[in-house]
Amino acid sequence: MANNVYSFKPVNVGRWVLWSLFALVLLVSPLIFNSGTSLTMLSKMGIGIIICLSYNILLGQGGMLSFGHAVYSGLGAFAAVHALVRVGDGVWNIPVSLIPMVGGVAGLIVAAVFGSVTTKKSGTTFAMITLGIGAMVFSMSLMLPEFFGGEGGISADRMVGDPVWGITFGPQTQVYYLIAIYCFICTALMFAFTQTPLGRMLNAVRDNPERVEFIGYDTQRVRYIAFMIAGFFAGIGGGLHAINDEIVTAEVVGAEYSGMYLLFTFLGGALFFFGPIIGAVLMVFATVLLHELTNAWMLYLGIIFLIMVMYAPGGISSLIMMNLRVAAFGLLRRLWVAYLALFGTAIPLLMGITVMIEMVYHLQMNVGMGPEMTFLGVTLHVDAIDAWVGAIFLTLTGAALFELARREFVRQWSDVQEEIEAELLRRQMH
């Protein structure tokens, strides 16, 4: 008789701690940041996390570069806002808390239709098809005002239906906690998807589709199922957007929104699951705070994107993981002086570049407001030669010092990496 062997998988304590911290942050954030602006930003972050994570199912997990992801979140938002209107008219009897699921189902259906076409191809062809579908849907928003509402969009009241446990979704705090619940559940489900055989097979399709076909799997079917899953979660994010803003316009299906999801998912880091979460937080800061600070905020985003592509193509999450690896070997303390020098010399460089950008922007766009402008509390005369000389001097000096600091940092970083590799080799030999 064969002996029964029982094995027990140890509990991943670190994973439980991280998820508990994530839930705690979602729970206490509105208690700490309780102003109206803060609650609005927190709500947008929750929505952005869901949509960016859904986009990363395509980009990071499946290697599918999509230029039209806003189609699924946007049409999900329109479906949700129409559902809100129907509930307000008494035609439908759906709790407001379930309206985002209407958006999710709409995103799933649309992804099933368009995905049957787009996922037949991969690589550049796939990207071009998604770009064409995005342009097609946006042009339809002008042709079908009955559904898209024309230039004014579709507005609805989220305080409809019978209150559940006294929750009317009138206060922004109640809306935030609804978004937080969906954010946590959707994040957990998308992480669980990455651990399933389908999620692992999607990674294999990304890395080596020919080998996947060789062992008998249909790569198009794998991409298609992942595409629909991504559309479903994007639609949920769009439904939450409809509840949060109470208005949906044609812009939500436009190329700008698709570009933002791509940009900030990449900046956060598409190779790690938590990367799009970082990207979504940055997206809200950029579109809300940075937009309030300067009219040239899109230019700054472009510069940041170029720098990340050139020097950190793995995104912010890859930088975090590389430094955690160094810290795990107890070598991070050897780099803190180099980091201080790197960031310290970057400040004058960035200040000089920023001052020149703001002065050029003032000359080109705000010339009617006079030659004076205020930057960080300092009054500058854009027609004075000393302002330009000072900005150029600050930029050149910062660039020279930064280059010296960067070379020293690269040298120390290389030494640390060599020690890590030597230590790993020693452990393997023993």
N, C-alpha and C positions, 0 to 999 in steps of 0.2 A: 504494500500500500504506500502510495506516495505521501510524503510528509507535507502538510500544509504550512507554507511559509508566509508569515505576515510581515509586512513592512509598513513603516509609518513615515510619512513625509513631515519633516520638521516645520513648525510654523515660522513663516517669514516675518519675524518681529519688526524688522526695518520697514517692510511694506505696510504693516498695520499702523506703525507710528506715523508714516507719511500720510496715509489716507485719513487718519484721525486728525492730524494737524491741518490737512486740507479742509475737512469738515469744520474744524474749530475756527479757522480763518473765515470761512463763509458765514459762520454763525455770529461771530463777534464783530466783524468789520463794520456793520451799520451802527453798532453801539459806540464804536470809537470815532468813526467818521460819520457824524449824523447830520451834517448840513445838507441842504437840498442839492447842491452841486455834487457833493460827495456821494450821496445816494444814487444820483443819476449816473455818475461815473462807475460806481460799483455795479449797477444794473447792466450797463453797457459792457463791462468787463465779463460778467457772467455770460451774456449773449455771445460776445466775441470768442470766449473760450470754447463754447460748443461748436461754433461755426469753423473756427480755425482747426480744432481737433478733427472735425469731420473732413475738412479739406486735406488734412495730413494723412487721412486714410488713403487718399489718392496719391499725394505727392511723396510723403515719407515712407508709407508702408508699401505702396504699389508702384512707385516710380512713375506715376501718371501726372504729367504737368498739364494742369487744366487752367485755361484762361477764362472760364465761364462759370465758376462755382457760384457766383451770385445769382445765377438763374434759379437754382434750387432753393436757396435761402430766401430769395426775393419772391418767387412764386408761392413758397410756403407762407410768407408774410401776407401776401394778397389773399390766399385762401383763408388764413386766420382772420383777417380783418373783415372779409365778407361773412365769415361765420359769426363774428361779433355783431355785425349789422343784422343778420338773421335772428340772432338771439334777442337783440334789442327790439326787433319788430314782433317778437313773439312767435315767429315761424318755427324756430328750432328751440329745443330745450337742452342746451349743453352747458355744464358749469364752466365758468371762465377759466378755472384751473386746468381744464382739459382742452381748451382752445389750441394750445401749442401742438397737441397731438394731431389736430386737423392740419396744421402746417406740415407736420412730419409726414402724414399720409400723402399730402399733396406733393411734397418733395420726393417721396418714394415713387409715386406714379410718374411724375415728370422724368425722374432719373431712369425709370424703367423704359420709358419711351425713347428718350434721347440716348441713353446708355447702350441700347441695342445697336445704335449706329456708331457711336464714338468708340466703344470698346472693341470694335472689329479691327481697329488699328492701334498701334502703340507708337511711342516716341514722338517725333516731330509731327507726324501726321495726326496723331491723337490731339496734340496741342492746337493745331490749326483748325481741326474740326470743332473743338470746344470754343475756340475764338469765334468761328462763324456762327455757332449756335447762340452764343451770347449776344452777338450783334443782331441776329435775327429776332430773338426774343425782345431785345430792347426796342427794335424798330416796330414790333407788334404792339408795344405799349402805346405808341402814337396812333396806331391804326384801330385799336380796340378800346376806345375810351369807356365803354360800358363796363369793362372788367378792370381796367387799370386806372380809371378815373381821370384821364387826361393829365393836364399839367398840375391840377390841384390834388390829384391822388384820391384815395379813399380814406375817409375818417370814420371813427366809431367810438363809442363810449364803453370803456371796460367795466363800468359800474352797472352791469346789466344782470338780469337773472336774480334769483333768490340768494341772499348771503348764506354762506356755509360757515357755521360756528362764528357768526358775526363778522366774517371777513368779506369786505365789499370791494377790495382792491382799489379803493379811492386813495388812501395814503401811499406814498412812494415806498415806505418801509414794507408794506404788505406785498407790493409788486416785487420788491427786491428779494424777499424770502421765497416767493414763488420761483423766481429766476434761479435763486441759489439752490433750491431743491432739484430743479431740472438740471442745473449745471452739474451738481454732484452725481446724480443718477446717470446722466448721459456720459460724463467723464468715466465713471466706473464701468459702464457698459462698453464704451469704446476701448478702454484698456483691456477688459475681458476679451473683446474681439481679437486683440493682438495676440492673446495667449491661446486661441483656438487653433485647431488644425487648418482651418480656412485662412486665418490670419497669417500663420506660418507659411502656408502655400503662397499667399499673396507676396510675402517677402521673397520667396523663391522665384516667383514670376518676375519680380523687380530685378533680381540679381542675375538670373540665368534662365530666361524663358525657353531657350532651346532644350535645355536639360529637362525642364518640367514637361515639355511636350514629349520628350523621349521616354519618360517613365510612365506616360499614359494619361496625363492630366490635360484638360482643355484650358489653355491660358486665357482665352477670350471669356469663357464662362466664369473663371475666377475673377477677372477684372470686372465683369458685368455685375456679379453679386456684390463685390466691394463698392462699385459705383452706386448701386442702389442703396446700400447701407449708408454711404456718405451722404447721399441725397436725403435720406430719411432724417438723419441728425441735423443736417443743414436746414431742413424745413422746420424742425422744432425750434432751432435758433431764430428763424424768421418769424415763427408764430409768437415767440416771446418778444421779438422786436415790435410786432403789431400791438401787443398788449401794453408794452412799455411806453411807446410813443403815441398810441391811439391814432396814428395816421401812417399810411404807406403810400409812397409816391413811386414813380417809374424809375427813380434813381437807384433803387435797391436791386434792380436787375441789370444795372449798367456795368460798363467795363471798369469804372472807378472802384466800385465795391469789390469786384473780382480781383483787381490789381492789389487792393489793400489786403485781402485775405492771403494772396500769394506772397506779397512783400513781407508781411509781419510773421507769417508762418515760417518763411525762410530766415528772417532775422532772429526769431526765437530759436530755431533749430529744428529742421524736419527729421533729423536722424534719431532724435530722442522723443519719447512720448510727451514729456513735460515741456518740450520746446515751444509748441504752439500756445501753451498756457502763458508762457513768458511773452510771446509775440502778441497775444490778445491784450494783455495788460499794457504793453507798449503802444499798441494801436489806439487804445482809448486815450492814453496820455498825449499821443501825437495829435489826434484829431480833436481833442478838447482843449488841453492846456497849451500845447505848442501852437495850435491855431489861434488861441487868444493872445499869445505873446508876440507873434510875428505873422505878417502876411506872406512871408517867404517860406512858410513851413514845409511846403512840398519840395522846395529846393534842398532844404536840410535833409529831408528824408531820402532824396536821391543821392546826396553825398554820403550819408550813412550807409545806404545800401551798397554803393560802390566800394566803400572801405571794407564792409563785411565780406563782400564777394572776393575781394583781393586778398585779405589777410585772415579772415575767419569764415571760410565757406560753410563750416558746420554750424554756424549761428552761435548765439550766446550760450545755449545749452552745452555745446561742445567745449567752449571755453571753461565752463563750470566743471564739466566732467574731467577735463584734462588736469585742472588744478586739484580736484578731489583725488585723482590718482597720485599726484605728487604728494599731497598731504597724507595719503594712506601710507606712504613710505617714509614719512617724517622729514621730508626735504623742503616743504613749503617755506619754512622759516629762513632758508637760505636765499629766498627770492624776494622777501618783503622790501628790502632796500631798493632793489632793482625796480619793483613795482612802484614804489614811491617816486623814484626818479622818472619813471615812464609817465605816470599820471601828472606829476608836477610840471614836467616840461610840455605836456600836451595842453595844459591850461592856457599859457600865453599864445600858443599856436592857434588854438581854437578861438580864443578871444580876438586875435588879429583878423582871422578869416571872417568871423561873424561880424565884426565891425565893418569890414569892407563890403560884405554882402548887404548889410542893412543900409549903408550909405548909398550904394549903387541902386538898391531898391527904392530908397527915398527920392533919389534924383530922377528915376524913371517913372515912378508911380505916384509920388506924393509931392511933385514939384510945386503944385499950387499951394501947399501948406507952408511954404517958405524954406529957407536954407537950414533952419535949425531942426534937429531931431534929438530925442532923448533915448539913450540906450543904457539900461541898467542904472538909471538914476543920474547919468552923466549927460550933459547937453553938448552935442557936437554940431559944428558948422560944416555942412557937407561941401560948401564952396571954399573952405579954407584949406590951404595947402598943408598946414601943420597937422590937421586931422588925418589926412591921407598918409603923410610921412610917418606919423606915429603908428598908424595901423599897419603899414608896410614893414616898418622896423620891428614891431611886435611880432608880426608873422614870420619874418625871416629869422629873427633871433630864436623864437620858439621852435621853428623848423630845424635849425642847426642843433640846438640843445636836445630836441626830441630824437634826432637821428643818432646822436652820440649815445643817448640813453637806450635807444632801441638796439643798437649794436651790442652794447654791454649786456642788455637783457637776453638777447638771442644767444650770446656766448654762454651765459650762466644757465639758461634754459637747456641748451644742448648738453652741457656738463651734467645737469641733473638727470636728463633723459638717459644718458649713457650709464649713469650709476644705477638707474632703475632697471635697465635692460641687463646689466651685469648681475644685479641682485636676483632678477627672475631666472637667469641662467644658472646661478649658483643653487637656487632652490630646486630647480629641475634636476640638477646633478645629484642632489642629496635626497 
